[in-house]
Amino acid sequence: MNDSTYYESATCEYVRVIRSHVIHPLESTAVAENCFVAAMLVFGAIDGLGKLIHPDERAGVGTRFKAFLQRMGIAYRNHGQQIWLLRNALAHSAMNTACFMAKTEEARSEHLKSDQGRLFIHSKTLVEDFKMALDQLEREFRNDNVLFERAQGRLKWQIIDPWREKRLTSTQPPAIRYVQES
């Protein structure tokens, strides 16, 4: 595939959205100061990416989530169930009952270690590892036509033009173009 095919694709746009709405806020705003919010943003992106790339499009969200975690390294694969439980606790009750979490630099060396039966998550390392996995996945999209076509087949462009039916004399905003899972 040539670069223009990829850069004009729904798959590329999906990755751009993750970079602008997940990674950028976690690297440059106060959002990263909250471990729970950082984890929820990363876990949400993992859910979506897992749906795009898992070979079985009928695989459940847990299966897809854990499969994507493997892209982040062996330690994530080894602790997939505990990370899945944290994802569920944060997504469904906004309460962390599954893991210890911290963002401080002195806690970085404890990432993905177990203590008292609970996993320790260093949220900044989680974000960094996710970003590396996303970078690798984007390279794969450009080089693996099967993976790229799988993702493309699970996305569709949406054009929303809220002003189409309106007859206003003011300058109208352009239509909004975005990608969603099909």
C-alpha positions in Angstrom: 0.0 0.0 0.0 1.3 3.5 -0.7 1.4 6.2 2.0 -1.4 8.2 0.5 -3.8 5.2 0.7 -3.1 4.9 4.3 -3.1 8.6 5.2 -6.5 9.1 3.5 -8.1 6.0 5.2 -10.6 5.7 8.0 -8.0 3.6 9.8 -5.5 6.4 9.8 -8.2 8.9 10.9 -9.1 6.5 13.8 -5.5 6.5 14.9 -5.3 10.3 14.6 -8.4 10.6 16.9 -6.8 8.4 19.5 -3.6 10.5 19.3 -5.5 13.8 19.6 -8.1 12.7 22.2 -6.2 10.2 24.3 -2.4 10.6 24.0 -2.2 14.4 23.5 -4.3 15.2 26.6 -2.3 12.6 28.6 1.0 14.2 27.6 0.2 17.9 27.7 -2.7 18.6 30.1 -3.7 18.1 33.7 -5.7 15.1 32.7 -2.6 13.0 33.2 -2.5 14.0 36.9 -5.5 11.7 37.6 -4.4 8.0 37.4 -8.0 6.8 37.0 -8.7 9.2 34.1 -5.5 8.2 32.4 -6.2 4.5 32.8 -9.8 5.0 31.6 -8.7 6.9 28.5 -6.1 4.2 27.6 -8.5 1.4 28.3 -11.2 2.9 26.1 -8.7 3.2 23.3 -7.6 -0.4 23.8 -11.2 -1.5 23.6 -11.7 0.3 20.3 -8.4 -0.8 18.7 -9.0 -4.4 19.9 -12.3 -4.4 18.0 -10.6 -3.2 14.9 -7.8 -5.7 14.8 -8.9 -8.9 16.4 -9.1 -11.7 13.9 -12.5 -12.8 15.1 -14.9 -9.9 14.7 -17.4 -11.7 17.0 -14.8 -11.9 19.9 -16.0 -10.4 23.1 -14.7 -7.2 24.4 -12.6 -8.9 27.1 -11.0 -11.2 24.6 -10.2 -8.3 22.3 -8.9 -6.1 25.2 -6.6 -8.8 26.5 -5.3 -9.5 23.0 -4.4 -5.9 22.5 -2.7 -5.8 25.9 -0.2 -8.4 24.6 1.0 -5.8 22.1 2.1 -3.7 25.1 4.5 -6.4 26.4 4.7 -9.7 28.2 4.0 -8.3 31.6 0.7 -7.0 30.3 -0.1 -10.4 28.9 0.8 -12.0 32.2 -1.4 -9.6 34.2 -4.2 -9.4 31.6 -7.0 -10.6 33.9 -6.1 -8.2 36.7 -5.9 -5.3 34.2 -9.2 -6.4 32.7 -10.7 -6.2 36.3 -9.3 -2.7 36.8 -10.8 -1.7 33.4 -14.2 -3.0 34.4 -14.1 -1.4 37.9 -13.2 2.0 36.4 -15.6 1.8 33.5 -18.6 0.4 35.3 -18.4 1.9 38.7 -15.7 4.6 38.6 -14.1 2.9 41.6 -10.8 1.2 41.7 -11.1 -2.0 43.7 -8.6 -4.0 41.7 -5.2 -2.3 41.7 -2.8 0.1 43.3 -2.2 3.1 41.1 0.2 6.0 41.2 1.8 8.6 38.8 4.9 9.7 40.7 8.3 9.0 39.3 9.5 7.2 42.4 6.7 4.7 41.9 7.7 3.9 38.2 9.8 0.9 39.2 6.7 -0.8 40.7 4.7 -0.9 37.5 3.0 -4.2 37.0 4.3 -5.7 40.2 2.0 -7.5 42.6 1.6 -6.6 46.3 -0.9 -8.1 48.7 -2.6 -9.8 45.8 -3.2 -6.5 44.0 -1.4 -5.3 40.9 0.4 -1.9 40.9 -0.2 0.3 37.9 2.1 3.3 37.2 -0.2 5.4 35.0 2.5 7.3 33.2 4.2 4.0 32.2 0.8 2.6 31.1 0.4 5.6 28.8 4.0 5.3 27.4 3.5 1.6 26.8 0.2 2.2 25.1 1.7 4.9 22.9 4.5 2.5 21.8 2.0 -0.2 21.0 -0.1 2.3 19.0 3.0 3.4 17.1 3.8 -0.2 16.3 0.3 -0.9 15.2 0.3 2.1 12.9 3.5 0.8 11.2 1.7 -2.6 10.9 -1.3 -1.0 9.3 1.0 0.5 6.6 2.8 -2.8 6.0 0.2 -5.5 6.5 -2.6 -5.3 4.0 -4.6 -8.0 5.8 -4.6 -6.1 9.1 -5.2 -2.8 7.4 -8.2 -4.2 5.4 -9.6 -5.8 8.6 -9.6 -2.4 10.3 -10.9 -0.7 7.3 -13.8 -3.1 7.1 -14.8 -2.4 10.6 -14.9 1.4 10.2 -17.2 3.7 8.2 -17.0 7.4 7.5 -19.8 9.5 8.9 -20.6 12.9 7.5 -22.9 15.1 9.7 -24.0 18.4 8.3 -26.3 19.9 10.9 -26.9 22.9 8.6 -28.0 21.1 5.5 -31.7 21.7 6.1 -31.2 25.2 7.5 -31.5 28.2 5.4 -29.5 30.8 7.3 -28.0 34.0 6.0 -24.9 33.6 8.2 -21.7 31.8 7.3 -22.3 28.1 7.9 -19.8 25.8 9.5 -18.5 22.9 7.4 -19.8 19.4 7.6 -18.2 17.3 10.3 -16.3 14.2 9.0 -15.3 11.5 11.4 -14.9 7.7 11.7 -16.9 5.3 13.8 -16.9 1.6 14.2 -19.4 -0.1 11.9 
